[in-house]
Amino acid sequence: MPTSPAIRAYAARRFTQAVEQTMDARYAVTRNMADTALAPEALAVAAQGCEYLVVSLTEKVTAEVIAALEPTLKVICTLSVGVEHVDLEAARKAGVKVLNTPDVLSDATAEIAVLLMLGAARRAAEGARMIRDNAWHGWTPTQLLGQQLSGRRLGILGLGRIGKEVAKRAAPFGMKIHYHNRRPLPPEEALGAVYHDTSDGLLAVSDIFCIAAPSTPELKGFLNAERIARLPKDAIVVNVARGDMVDDDALIEALQSRRLFAAGLDVYRGEPNMDPRYRTLDNLFAIPHMGSATVETRDAMGFVLLDGLLALERGETPHNQLV
Ligand code: GLV
């Protein structure tokens, strides 16, 4: 696969300027200038004839899309670490390689987890709204009392690349870190966090419960009513992974009834069409899937894909090749 302007790439979204410039210099790029999320049928038509398909988490690269593009398609690049929107098995069968963006977004996503923890615990949405609505009538000793992070136990579901960065940032707040993975990490990698061999064990000690695991089929709907009931009373839930790992009915009920103190969410089932009840909750600090949204991280994500393509063209296997 020699680098040559003859290699045709289809970019399903707009990327940062630096990434687009490099892509354009290396390949014959067709781009979805409207920057809308393309449904599979539209993607299969728009990307006809491409060798490289560059998508993001908003495009579902289904078996049908892969079959429609198979005559020319060589590599699918997704500007995301999560790959649940790409049918990896269909890609494997079609001999199409898949690249994603691990590592480079862990810092930015962990920062967002800290923002969500603080925003939920310290009632930042309510405070900001009070200012915006000109509804602040002065300081009082009991106004907007929240929870402080120091001394609280942070339970991380998934102490992986992102989870570890969350743990590193939470420890200096004076939080005690607990985690559940399928297997315990070797002590030198566990950052002093306490391992729980069951998620139930982790839930029981999580004053703040942070979902940082990839959305696998086994974890769909993970945080349901039964599991929320295992959390300490007044716990806080934070999700920087995927919305489909939460049972919306159960979480909304627990926030409405104040069984939970608050939640901080970056991701939603069916986003951007989240359950509309989320918009009505005072004790929800909600932001629109911004985990990796910094210029440096989106640049790094683009370049890890472009570097991966160059490695493939040299006949090497890049570290971010999944299939
Ligand atoms: C973001 O959610 C990603 O998977 O990169």
py3Dmol code that shows the C-alpha trace and the ligand (Angstrom):
import py3Dmol

protein = """\
ATOM      1  CA  MET A   1       0.000   0.000   0.000  1.00  0.00           C
ATOM      2  CA  PRO A   2       2.273   2.884  -1.118  1.00  0.00           C
ATOM      3  CA  THR A   3       1.423   6.428   0.030  1.00  0.00           C
ATOM      4  CA  SER A   4       0.158   8.188  -3.019  1.00  0.00           C
ATOM      5  CA  PRO A   5      -2.482  10.759  -3.838  1.00  0.00           C
ATOM      6  CA  ALA A   6      -4.100   7.922  -5.721  1.00  0.00           C
ATOM      7  CA  ILE A   7      -5.229   6.396  -2.421  1.00  0.00           C
ATOM      8  CA  ARG A   8      -8.843   7.455  -2.001  1.00  0.00           C
ATOM      9  CA  ALA A   9     -10.038   8.273   1.495  1.00  0.00           C
ATOM     10  CA  TYR A  10     -13.535   9.175   2.613  1.00  0.00           C
ATOM     11  CA  ALA A  11     -13.799  11.413   5.696  1.00  0.00           C
ATOM     12  CA  ALA A  12     -17.255  11.094   7.189  1.00  0.00           C
ATOM     13  CA  ARG A  13     -16.806  14.090   9.540  1.00  0.00           C
ATOM     14  CA  ARG A  14     -14.786  17.312   9.675  1.00  0.00           C
ATOM     15  CA  PHE A  15     -11.615  16.958  11.730  1.00  0.00           C
ATOM     16  CA  THR A  16      -9.185  19.543  13.144  1.00  0.00           C
ATOM     17  CA  GLN A  17      -7.397  21.759  10.649  1.00  0.00           C
ATOM     18  CA  ALA A  18      -4.003  20.106  11.166  1.00  0.00           C
ATOM     19  CA  VAL A  19      -5.476  16.647  10.665  1.00  0.00           C
ATOM     20  CA  GLU A  20      -7.438  17.615   7.556  1.00  0.00           C
ATOM     21  CA  GLN A  21      -4.397  19.340   6.017  1.00  0.00           C
ATOM     22  CA  THR A  22      -2.205  16.278   6.530  1.00  0.00           C
ATOM     23  CA  MET A  23      -4.902  13.958   5.248  1.00  0.00           C
ATOM     24  CA  ASP A  24      -5.364  16.107   2.137  1.00  0.00           C
ATOM     25  CA  ALA A  25      -1.618  16.209   1.499  1.00  0.00           C
ATOM     26  CA  ARG A  26      -1.375  12.421   1.607  1.00  0.00           C
ATOM     27  CA  TYR A  27      -4.555  11.115   0.039  1.00  0.00           C
ATOM     28  CA  ALA A  28      -7.308  11.928  -2.411  1.00  0.00           C
ATOM     29  CA  VAL A  29      -9.902  12.847   0.172  1.00  0.00           C
ATOM     30  CA  THR A  30     -13.638  13.183  -0.264  1.00  0.00           C
ATOM     31  CA  ARG A  31     -15.181  14.744   2.788  1.00  0.00           C
ATOM     32  CA  ASN A  32     -18.680  15.072   4.209  1.00  0.00           C
ATOM     33  CA  MET A  33     -18.589  18.877   4.210  1.00  0.00           C
ATOM     34  CA  ALA A  34     -21.996  19.030   5.919  1.00  0.00           C
ATOM     35  CA  ASP A  35     -20.375  17.318   8.931  1.00  0.00           C
ATOM     36  CA  THR A  36     -23.606  15.515   9.759  1.00  0.00           C
ATOM     37  CA  ALA A  37     -23.774  12.029  11.249  1.00  0.00           C
ATOM     38  CA  LEU A  38     -24.408   9.757   8.263  1.00  0.00           C
ATOM     39  CA  ALA A  39     -26.735   6.784   8.613  1.00  0.00           C
ATOM     40  CA  PRO A  40     -25.264   3.481   7.372  1.00  0.00           C
ATOM     41  CA  GLU A  41     -27.176   3.606   4.078  1.00  0.00           C
ATOM     42  CA  ALA A  42     -25.913   7.120   3.333  1.00  0.00           C
ATOM     43  CA  LEU A  43     -22.365   6.232   4.377  1.00  0.00           C
ATOM     44  CA  ALA A  44     -22.349   3.210   2.077  1.00  0.00           C
ATOM     45  CA  VAL A  45     -23.254   5.459  -0.857  1.00  0.00           C
ATOM     46  CA  ALA A  46     -21.088   8.468   0.031  1.00  0.00           C
ATOM     47  CA  ALA A  47     -17.931   6.417   0.604  1.00  0.00           C
ATOM     48  CA  GLN A  48     -18.190   4.315  -2.572  1.00  0.00           C
ATOM     49  CA  GLY A  49     -14.789   3.628  -4.106  1.00  0.00           C
ATOM     50  CA  CYS A  50     -12.737   4.574  -1.046  1.00  0.00           C
ATOM     51  CA  GLU A  51      -9.801   2.563   0.198  1.00  0.00           C
ATOM     52  CA  TYR A  52      -9.649   4.307   3.566  1.00  0.00           C
ATOM     53  CA  LEU A  53     -12.853   5.074   5.443  1.00  0.00           C
ATOM     54  CA  VAL A  54     -12.402   7.594   8.260  1.00  0.00           C
ATOM     55  CA  VAL A  55     -15.353   7.804  10.633  1.00  0.00           C
ATOM     56  CA  SER A  56     -16.104   8.840  14.198  1.00  0.00           C
ATOM     57  CA  LEU A  57     -18.316   7.351  16.878  1.00  0.00           C
ATOM     58  CA  THR A  58     -21.402   8.858  15.221  1.00  0.00           C
ATOM     59  CA  GLU A  59     -21.230   6.567  12.168  1.00  0.00           C
ATOM     60  CA  LYS A  60     -22.280   2.946  12.426  1.00  0.00           C
ATOM     61  CA  VAL A  61     -19.999   0.891  10.223  1.00  0.00           C
ATOM     62  CA  THR A  62     -22.245  -2.134   9.921  1.00  0.00           C
ATOM     63  CA  ALA A  63     -21.672  -5.400   8.059  1.00  0.00           C
ATOM     64  CA  GLU A  64     -23.838  -3.909   5.273  1.00  0.00           C
ATOM     65  CA  VAL A  65     -21.648  -0.811   4.986  1.00  0.00           C
ATOM     66  CA  ILE A  66     -18.536  -2.980   4.856  1.00  0.00           C
ATOM     67  CA  ALA A  67     -20.106  -5.270   2.233  1.00  0.00           C
ATOM     68  CA  ALA A  68     -21.089  -2.266   0.106  1.00  0.00           C
ATOM     69  CA  LEU A  69     -17.557  -0.849   0.249  1.00  0.00           C
ATOM     70  CA  GLU A  70     -15.704  -4.176   0.184  1.00  0.00           C
ATOM     71  CA  PRO A  71     -14.545  -4.049  -3.442  1.00  0.00           C
ATOM     72  CA  THR A  72     -12.148  -1.194  -2.643  1.00  0.00           C
ATOM     73  CA  LEU A  73     -12.090  -0.799   1.162  1.00  0.00           C
ATOM     74  CA  LYS A  74      -8.792  -1.590   2.885  1.00  0.00           C
ATOM     75  CA  VAL A  75      -8.854   0.252   6.223  1.00  0.00           C
ATOM     76  CA  ILE A  76     -11.508   1.683   8.538  1.00  0.00           C
ATOM     77  CA  CYS A  77     -10.194   4.413  10.858  1.00  0.00           C
ATOM     78  CA  THR A  78     -12.376   5.572  13.706  1.00  0.00           C
ATOM     79  CA  LEU A  79     -11.620   8.796  15.545  1.00  0.00           C
ATOM     80  CA  SER A  80     -12.580   7.234  18.876  1.00  0.00           C
ATOM     81  CA  VAL A  81     -11.246   4.757  21.361  1.00  0.00           C
ATOM     82  CA  GLY A  82     -14.644   3.060  21.597  1.00  0.00           C
ATOM     83  CA  VAL A  83     -15.351   0.781  18.651  1.00  0.00           C
ATOM     84  CA  GLU A  84     -18.810  -0.589  19.408  1.00  0.00           C
ATOM     85  CA  HIS A  85     -20.103   1.245  16.307  1.00  0.00           C
ATOM     86  CA  VAL A  86     -17.829  -0.775  14.001  1.00  0.00           C
ATOM     87  CA  ASP A  87     -18.646  -4.383  13.143  1.00  0.00           C
ATOM     88  CA  LEU A  88     -15.166  -5.750  13.807  1.00  0.00           C
ATOM     89  CA  GLU A  89     -16.138  -9.292  12.873  1.00  0.00           C
ATOM     90  CA  ALA A  90     -17.471  -8.204   9.485  1.00  0.00           C
ATOM     91  CA  ALA A  91     -14.278  -6.205   8.931  1.00  0.00           C
ATOM     92  CA  ARG A  92     -12.133  -9.209   9.829  1.00  0.00           C
ATOM     93  CA  LYS A  93     -14.089 -11.440   7.433  1.00  0.00           C
ATOM     94  CA  ALA A  94     -13.769  -8.896   4.640  1.00  0.00           C
ATOM     95  CA  GLY A  95     -10.004  -8.540   5.238  1.00  0.00           C
ATOM     96  CA  VAL A  96     -10.466  -4.881   6.166  1.00  0.00           C
ATOM     97  CA  LYS A  97      -8.193  -3.461   8.880  1.00  0.00           C
ATOM     98  CA  VAL A  98      -9.545  -1.293  11.696  1.00  0.00           C
ATOM     99  CA  LEU A  99      -7.639   1.440  13.544  1.00  0.00           C
ATOM    100  CA  ASN A 100      -8.827   3.390  16.615  1.00  0.00           C
ATOM    101  CA  THR A 101      -7.365   6.043  18.938  1.00  0.00           C
ATOM    102  CA  PRO A 102      -6.310   4.522  22.278  1.00  0.00           C
ATOM    103  CA  ASP A 103      -4.120   6.316  24.869  1.00  0.00           C
ATOM    104  CA  VAL A 104      -4.111   9.790  23.337  1.00  0.00           C
ATOM    105  CA  LEU A 105      -7.495  10.743  24.779  1.00  0.00           C
ATOM    106  CA  SER A 106      -7.079   9.293  28.269  1.00  0.00           C
ATOM    107  CA  ASP A 107      -5.868  12.549  29.866  1.00  0.00           C
ATOM    108  CA  ALA A 108      -8.625  14.693  28.357  1.00  0.00           C
ATOM    109  CA  THR A 109     -11.312  12.171  29.265  1.00  0.00           C
ATOM    110  CA  ALA A 110     -10.007  11.849  32.818  1.00  0.00           C
ATOM    111  CA  GLU A 111     -10.153  15.640  33.157  1.00  0.00           C
ATOM    112  CA  ILE A 112     -13.801  15.480  32.124  1.00  0.00           C
ATOM    113  CA  ALA A 113     -14.413  12.774  34.744  1.00  0.00           C
ATOM    114  CA  VAL A 114     -12.979  15.142  37.379  1.00  0.00           C
ATOM    115  CA  LEU A 115     -15.190  17.938  36.053  1.00  0.00           C
ATOM    116  CA  LEU A 116     -18.238  15.666  36.335  1.00  0.00           C
ATOM    117  CA  MET A 117     -17.326  14.555  39.854  1.00  0.00           C
ATOM    118  CA  LEU A 118     -16.867  18.127  41.000  1.00  0.00           C
ATOM    119  CA  GLY A 119     -19.839  19.448  39.051  1.00  0.00           C
ATOM    120  CA  ALA A 120     -22.166  16.822  40.507  1.00  0.00           C
ATOM    121  CA  ALA A 121     -20.765  16.861  44.053  1.00  0.00           C
ATOM    122  CA  ARG A 122     -20.628  20.661  44.336  1.00  0.00           C
ATOM    123  CA  ARG A 123     -23.930  21.352  42.540  1.00  0.00           C
ATOM    124  CA  ALA A 124     -22.248  23.382  39.815  1.00  0.00           C
ATOM    125  CA  ALA A 125     -25.205  23.218  37.404  1.00  0.00           C
ATOM    126  CA  GLU A 126     -27.561  24.683  39.994  1.00  0.00           C
ATOM    127  CA  GLY A 127     -25.075  27.387  40.948  1.00  0.00           C
ATOM    128  CA  ALA A 128     -24.410  28.372  37.344  1.00  0.00           C
ATOM    129  CA  ARG A 129     -28.132  28.473  36.634  1.00  0.00           C
ATOM    130  CA  MET A 130     -28.744  30.689  39.647  1.00  0.00           C
ATOM    131  CA  ILE A 131     -26.276  33.231  38.267  1.00  0.00           C
ATOM    132  CA  ARG A 132     -27.618  32.983  34.736  1.00  0.00           C
ATOM    133  CA  ASP A 133     -31.249  33.353  35.831  1.00  0.00           C
ATOM    134  CA  ASN A 134     -30.364  36.317  38.068  1.00  0.00           C
ATOM    135  CA  ALA A 135     -31.807  34.276  40.930  1.00  0.00           C
ATOM    136  CA  TRP A 136     -29.000  34.719  43.457  1.00  0.00           C
ATOM    137  CA  HIS A 137     -30.232  36.821  46.306  1.00  0.00           C
ATOM    138  CA  GLY A 138     -27.097  36.584  48.425  1.00  0.00           C
ATOM    139  CA  TRP A 139     -24.874  34.216  50.340  1.00  0.00           C
ATOM    140  CA  THR A 140     -26.436  32.106  53.061  1.00  0.00           C
ATOM    141  CA  PRO A 141     -24.841  29.520  55.331  1.00  0.00           C
ATOM    142  CA  THR A 142     -26.997  26.760  53.906  1.00  0.00           C
ATOM    143  CA  GLN A 143     -27.069  27.665  50.230  1.00  0.00           C
ATOM    144  CA  LEU A 144     -26.291  24.949  47.663  1.00  0.00           C
ATOM    145  CA  LEU A 145     -24.592  22.640  50.109  1.00  0.00           C
ATOM    146  CA  GLY A 146     -22.835  19.865  48.293  1.00  0.00           C
ATOM    147  CA  GLN A 147     -20.421  17.086  49.049  1.00  0.00           C
ATOM    148  CA  GLN A 148     -16.682  17.530  49.111  1.00  0.00           C
ATOM    149  CA  LEU A 149     -14.500  14.975  47.404  1.00  0.00           C
ATOM    150  CA  SER A 150     -11.846  14.683  50.095  1.00  0.00           C
ATOM    151  CA  GLY A 151     -12.206  11.554  52.180  1.00  0.00           C
ATOM    152  CA  ARG A 152     -14.761  10.037  49.817  1.00  0.00           C
ATOM    153  CA  ARG A 153     -14.325   6.655  48.162  1.00  0.00           C
ATOM    154  CA  LEU A 154     -14.161   6.672  44.376  1.00  0.00           C
ATOM    155  CA  GLY A 155     -15.163   3.369  42.767  1.00  0.00           C
ATOM    156  CA  ILE A 156     -13.902   3.019  39.208  1.00  0.00           C
ATOM    157  CA  LEU A 157     -15.496   0.420  36.978  1.00  0.00           C
ATOM    158  CA  GLY A 158     -12.665  -0.299  34.548  1.00  0.00           C
ATOM    159  CA  LEU A 159      -9.194   0.682  35.774  1.00  0.00           C
ATOM    160  CA  GLY A 160      -7.843   0.745  32.219  1.00  0.00           C
ATOM    161  CA  ARG A 161      -6.169   3.537  30.302  1.00  0.00           C
ATOM    162  CA  ILE A 162      -8.800   6.134  31.154  1.00  0.00           C
ATOM    163  CA  GLY A 163      -9.687   4.750  34.587  1.00  0.00           C
ATOM    164  CA  LYS A 164      -6.051   4.963  35.708  1.00  0.00           C
ATOM    165  CA  GLU A 165      -5.824   8.605  34.658  1.00  0.00           C
ATOM    166  CA  VAL A 166      -9.010   9.307  36.631  1.00  0.00           C
ATOM    167  CA  ALA A 167      -7.482   7.580  39.667  1.00  0.00           C
ATOM    168  CA  LYS A 168      -4.273   9.623  39.349  1.00  0.00           C
ATOM    169  CA  ARG A 169      -6.255  12.859  39.374  1.00  0.00           C
ATOM    170  CA  ALA A 170      -8.659  11.845  42.136  1.00  0.00           C
ATOM    171  CA  ALA A 171      -6.010  10.719  44.635  1.00  0.00           C
ATOM    172  CA  PRO A 172      -4.636  14.261  45.216  1.00  0.00           C
ATOM    173  CA  PHE A 173      -8.177  15.357  46.124  1.00  0.00           C
ATOM    174  CA  GLY A 174      -7.838  13.015  49.100  1.00  0.00           C
ATOM    175  CA  MET A 175     -10.127  10.369  47.629  1.00  0.00           C
ATOM    176  CA  LYS A 176      -9.622   6.675  48.299  1.00  0.00           C
ATOM    177  CA  ILE A 177      -9.629   4.717  45.060  1.00  0.00           C
ATOM    178  CA  HIS A 178     -11.356   1.351  44.598  1.00  0.00           C
ATOM    179  CA  TYR A 179     -11.833  -0.555  41.338  1.00  0.00           C
ATOM    180  CA  HIS A 180     -13.261  -3.588  39.661  1.00  0.00           C
ATOM    181  CA  ASN A 181     -11.770  -5.205  36.564  1.00  0.00           C
ATOM    182  CA  ARG A 182     -12.220  -8.787  35.427  1.00  0.00           C
ATOM    183  CA  ARG A 183      -8.782  -9.468  36.884  1.00  0.00           C
ATOM    184  CA  PRO A 184      -6.719  -7.512  39.424  1.00  0.00           C
ATOM    185  CA  LEU A 185      -3.908  -5.421  37.998  1.00  0.00           C
ATOM    186  CA  PRO A 186      -0.345  -6.171  39.065  1.00  0.00           C
ATOM    187  CA  PRO A 187       0.394  -3.978  42.117  1.00  0.00           C
ATOM    188  CA  GLU A 188       2.815  -1.756  40.186  1.00  0.00           C
ATOM    189  CA  GLU A 189      -0.032  -0.827  37.795  1.00  0.00           C
ATOM    190  CA  ALA A 190      -2.873  -0.527  40.310  1.00  0.00           C
ATOM    191  CA  LEU A 191      -1.822   2.893  41.705  1.00  0.00           C
ATOM    192  CA  GLY A 192      -2.620   1.727  45.210  1.00  0.00           C
ATOM    193  CA  ALA A 193      -6.316   1.272  44.371  1.00  0.00           C
ATOM    194  CA  VAL A 194      -8.255  -1.387  46.274  1.00  0.00           C
ATOM    195  CA  TYR A 195      -9.424  -4.279  44.070  1.00  0.00           C
ATOM    196  CA  HIS A 196     -12.917  -5.760  44.276  1.00  0.00           C
ATOM    197  CA  ASP A 197     -13.432  -9.070  42.547  1.00  0.00           C
ATOM    198  CA  THR A 198     -17.108  -8.337  41.952  1.00  0.00           C
ATOM    199  CA  SER A 199     -18.810  -5.222  40.699  1.00  0.00           C
ATOM    200  CA  ASP A 200     -21.289  -5.605  43.585  1.00  0.00           C
ATOM    201  CA  GLY A 201     -18.392  -5.334  46.017  1.00  0.00           C
ATOM    202  CA  LEU A 202     -17.217  -2.175  44.283  1.00  0.00           C
ATOM    203  CA  LEU A 203     -20.703  -0.625  44.217  1.00  0.00           C
ATOM    204  CA  ALA A 204     -21.085  -1.141  47.979  1.00  0.00           C
ATOM    205  CA  VAL A 205     -18.069   1.086  48.760  1.00  0.00           C
ATOM    206  CA  SER A 206     -18.482   3.717  46.027  1.00  0.00           C
ATOM    207  CA  ASP A 207     -19.435   7.133  47.382  1.00  0.00           C
ATOM    208  CA  ILE A 208     -18.718   8.187  43.826  1.00  0.00           C
ATOM    209  CA  PHE A 209     -19.108   5.493  41.181  1.00  0.00           C
ATOM    210  CA  CYS A 210     -17.348   6.220  37.899  1.00  0.00           C
ATOM    211  CA  ILE A 211     -17.995   4.166  34.770  1.00  0.00           C
ATOM    212  CA  ALA A 212     -14.795   4.082  32.709  1.00  0.00           C
ATOM    213  CA  ALA A 213     -15.015   0.635  31.094  1.00  0.00           C
ATOM    214  CA  PRO A 214     -15.595  -0.009  27.386  1.00  0.00           C
ATOM    215  CA  SER A 215     -19.189  -0.717  26.411  1.00  0.00           C
ATOM    216  CA  THR A 216     -19.100  -4.470  25.796  1.00  0.00           C
ATOM    217  CA  PRO A 217     -22.273  -6.525  25.235  1.00  0.00           C
ATOM    218  CA  GLU A 218     -22.043  -7.838  28.853  1.00  0.00           C
ATOM    219  CA  LEU A 219     -22.030  -4.303  30.255  1.00  0.00           C
ATOM    220  CA  LYS A 220     -25.071  -3.005  28.358  1.00  0.00           C
ATOM    221  CA  GLY A 221     -27.579  -1.719  30.920  1.00  0.00           C
ATOM    222  CA  PHE A 222     -25.074  -2.489  33.709  1.00  0.00           C
ATOM    223  CA  LEU A 223     -26.158   0.257  36.104  1.00  0.00           C
ATOM    224  CA  ASN A 224     -29.730  -0.893  36.709  1.00  0.00           C
ATOM    225  CA  ALA A 225     -32.049  -0.434  39.695  1.00  0.00           C
ATOM    226  CA  GLU A 226     -30.641  -3.447  41.522  1.00  0.00           C
ATOM    227  CA  ARG A 227     -27.073  -2.195  41.222  1.00  0.00           C
ATOM    228  CA  ILE A 228     -27.981   1.393  42.086  1.00  0.00           C
ATOM    229  CA  ALA A 229     -29.548  -0.028  45.271  1.00  0.00           C
ATOM    230  CA  ARG A 230     -26.115  -1.414  46.233  1.00  0.00           C
ATOM    231  CA  LEU A 231     -24.513   2.039  46.176  1.00  0.00           C
ATOM    232  CA  PRO A 232     -24.282   3.890  49.500  1.00  0.00           C
ATOM    233  CA  LYS A 233     -27.161   6.291  50.115  1.00  0.00           C
ATOM    234  CA  ASP A 234     -26.377   9.727  48.636  1.00  0.00           C
ATOM    235  CA  ALA A 235     -23.809   8.293  46.233  1.00  0.00           C
ATOM    236  CA  ILE A 236     -22.882  10.073  43.023  1.00  0.00           C
ATOM    237  CA  VAL A 237     -22.733   8.394  39.610  1.00  0.00           C
ATOM    238  CA  VAL A 238     -20.343   9.579  36.901  1.00  0.00           C
ATOM    239  CA  ASN A 239     -20.254   8.195  33.356  1.00  0.00           C
ATOM    240  CA  VAL A 240     -17.498   8.969  30.855  1.00  0.00           C
ATOM    241  CA  ALA A 241     -17.831   5.700  28.927  1.00  0.00           C
ATOM    242  CA  ARG A 242     -21.060   5.030  27.034  1.00  0.00           C
ATOM    243  CA  GLY A 243     -24.681   5.841  27.799  1.00  0.00           C
ATOM    244  CA  ASP A 244     -25.931   2.353  27.009  1.00  0.00           C
ATOM    245  CA  MET A 245     -24.220   1.034  30.160  1.00  0.00           C
ATOM    246  CA  VAL A 246     -26.843   2.816  32.251  1.00  0.00           C
ATOM    247  CA  ASP A 247     -30.523   1.932  32.626  1.00  0.00           C
ATOM    248  CA  ASP A 248     -31.987   5.408  32.176  1.00  0.00           C
ATOM    249  CA  ASP A 249     -35.272   4.632  33.974  1.00  0.00           C
ATOM    250  CA  ALA A 250     -33.392   3.409  37.035  1.00  0.00           C
ATOM    251  CA  LEU A 251     -30.929   6.306  37.148  1.00  0.00           C
ATOM    252  CA  ILE A 252     -33.606   8.946  36.607  1.00  0.00           C
ATOM    253  CA  GLU A 253     -35.786   7.405  39.315  1.00  0.00           C
ATOM    254  CA  ALA A 254     -32.846   7.337  41.759  1.00  0.00           C
ATOM    255  CA  LEU A 255     -32.059  10.988  41.041  1.00  0.00           C
ATOM    256  CA  GLN A 256     -35.703  12.069  41.307  1.00  0.00           C
ATOM    257  CA  SER A 257     -36.199  10.231  44.602  1.00  0.00           C
ATOM    258  CA  ARG A 258     -32.832  11.547  45.902  1.00  0.00           C
ATOM    259  CA  ARG A 259     -31.690   7.992  46.620  1.00  0.00           C
ATOM    260  CA  LEU A 260     -28.607   9.235  44.790  1.00  0.00           C
ATOM    261  CA  PHE A 261     -27.219  12.656  45.616  1.00  0.00           C
ATOM    262  CA  ALA A 262     -26.360  13.530  42.026  1.00  0.00           C
ATOM    263  CA  ALA A 263     -24.953  12.320  38.730  1.00  0.00           C
ATOM    264  CA  GLY A 264     -22.420  13.706  36.289  1.00  0.00           C
ATOM    265  CA  LEU A 265     -22.913  12.495  32.736  1.00  0.00           C
ATOM    266  CA  ASP A 266     -20.982  13.035  29.522  1.00  0.00           C
ATOM    267  CA  VAL A 267     -22.596  10.203  27.543  1.00  0.00           C
ATOM    268  CA  TYR A 268     -26.169   9.093  26.902  1.00  0.00           C
ATOM    269  CA  ARG A 269     -28.097   6.260  25.368  1.00  0.00           C
ATOM    270  CA  GLY A 270     -29.259   7.265  21.877  1.00  0.00           C
ATOM    271  CA  GLU A 271     -27.313  10.540  21.991  1.00  0.00           C
ATOM    272  CA  PRO A 272     -27.952  13.282  21.082  1.00  0.00           C
ATOM    273  CA  ASN A 273     -31.553  12.253  21.745  1.00  0.00           C
ATOM    274  CA  MET A 274     -31.154  11.543  25.433  1.00  0.00           C
ATOM    275  CA  ASP A 275     -34.110  10.672  27.627  1.00  0.00           C
ATOM    276  CA  PRO A 276     -35.804  14.094  27.963  1.00  0.00           C
ATOM    277  CA  ARG A 277     -36.321  13.591  31.708  1.00  0.00           C
ATOM    278  CA  TYR A 278     -32.588  14.169  32.173  1.00  0.00           C
ATOM    279  CA  ARG A 279     -33.188  17.807  31.259  1.00  0.00           C
ATOM    280  CA  THR A 280     -35.521  18.256  34.217  1.00  0.00           C
ATOM    281  CA  LEU A 281     -33.204  17.072  36.992  1.00  0.00           C
ATOM    282  CA  ASP A 282     -31.590  19.637  39.282  1.00  0.00           C
ATOM    283  CA  ASN A 283     -29.157  17.077  40.634  1.00  0.00           C
ATOM    284  CA  LEU A 284     -27.697  16.211  37.244  1.00  0.00           C
ATOM    285  CA  PHE A 285     -24.540  17.839  35.923  1.00  0.00           C
ATOM    286  CA  ALA A 286     -24.785  17.012  32.228  1.00  0.00           C
ATOM    287  CA  ILE A 287     -22.502  17.857  29.319  1.00  0.00           C
ATOM    288  CA  PRO A 288     -22.682  16.754  25.662  1.00  0.00           C
ATOM    289  CA  HIS A 289     -20.064  14.002  25.108  1.00  0.00           C
ATOM    290  CA  MET A 290     -16.991  16.209  25.480  1.00  0.00           C
ATOM    291  CA  GLY A 291     -14.531  13.686  26.932  1.00  0.00           C
ATOM    292  CA  SER A 292     -11.859  14.119  24.271  1.00  0.00           C
ATOM    293  CA  ALA A 293     -12.882  17.579  23.114  1.00  0.00           C
ATOM    294  CA  THR A 294      -9.651  19.582  23.241  1.00  0.00           C
ATOM    295  CA  VAL A 295      -7.699  20.733  20.202  1.00  0.00           C
ATOM    296  CA  GLU A 296      -4.570  18.884  21.277  1.00  0.00           C
ATOM    297  CA  THR A 297      -6.432  15.653  21.884  1.00  0.00           C
ATOM    298  CA  ARG A 298      -8.472  15.767  18.680  1.00  0.00           C
ATOM    299  CA  ASP A 299      -5.225  16.517  16.808  1.00  0.00           C
ATOM    300  CA  ALA A 300      -3.526  13.594  18.543  1.00  0.00           C
ATOM    301  CA  MET A 301      -6.457  11.306  17.736  1.00  0.00           C
ATOM    302  CA  GLY A 302      -6.290  12.240  14.057  1.00  0.00           C
ATOM    303  CA  PHE A 303      -2.526  11.796  13.910  1.00  0.00           C
ATOM    304  CA  VAL A 304      -2.572   8.425  15.627  1.00  0.00           C
ATOM    305  CA  LEU A 305      -4.852   7.274  12.799  1.00  0.00           C
ATOM    306  CA  LEU A 306      -2.716   8.898  10.096  1.00  0.00           C
ATOM    307  CA  ASP A 307       0.469   7.416  11.600  1.00  0.00           C
ATOM    308  CA  GLY A 308      -1.255   4.053  11.702  1.00  0.00           C
ATOM    309  CA  LEU A 309      -2.068   4.314   8.012  1.00  0.00           C
ATOM    310  CA  LEU A 310       1.571   5.133   7.213  1.00  0.00           C
ATOM    311  CA  ALA A 311       2.673   2.113   9.247  1.00  0.00           C
ATOM    312  CA  LEU A 312       0.266  -0.105   7.296  1.00  0.00           C
ATOM    313  CA  GLU A 313       1.591   1.331   4.042  1.00  0.00           C
ATOM    314  CA  ARG A 314       5.102   0.308   5.163  1.00  0.00           C
ATOM    315  CA  GLY A 315       3.823  -3.192   5.819  1.00  0.00           C
ATOM    316  CA  GLU A 316       3.961  -2.814   9.616  1.00  0.00           C
ATOM    317  CA  THR A 317       1.274  -3.458  12.231  1.00  0.00           C
ATOM    318  CA  PRO A 318       0.450  -0.221  14.069  1.00  0.00           C
ATOM    319  CA  HIS A 319      -0.188  -0.387  17.847  1.00  0.00           C
ATOM    320  CA  ASN A 320      -3.733   0.874  17.292  1.00  0.00           C
ATOM    321  CA  GLN A 321      -4.758  -1.828  14.825  1.00  0.00           C
ATOM    322  CA  LEU A 322      -7.664  -3.819  16.238  1.00  0.00           C
ATOM    323  CA  VAL A 323      -8.350  -6.055  13.253  1.00  0.00           C
TER     324      VAL A 323
END
"""
ligand_1 = """\
5
GLV
C -15.188 8.764 22.818
O -16.187 8.574 23.410
C -14.362 7.767 22.230
O -14.707 6.577 22.226
O -13.300 8.137 21.707
"""
view = py3Dmol.view(width=600, height=400)
view.addModel(protein, "pdb")
view.setStyle({"model": 0}, {"cartoon": {"style": "trace"}})
view.addModel(ligand_1, "xyz")
view.setStyle({"model": 1}, {"stick": {}})
view.zoomTo()
view.show()
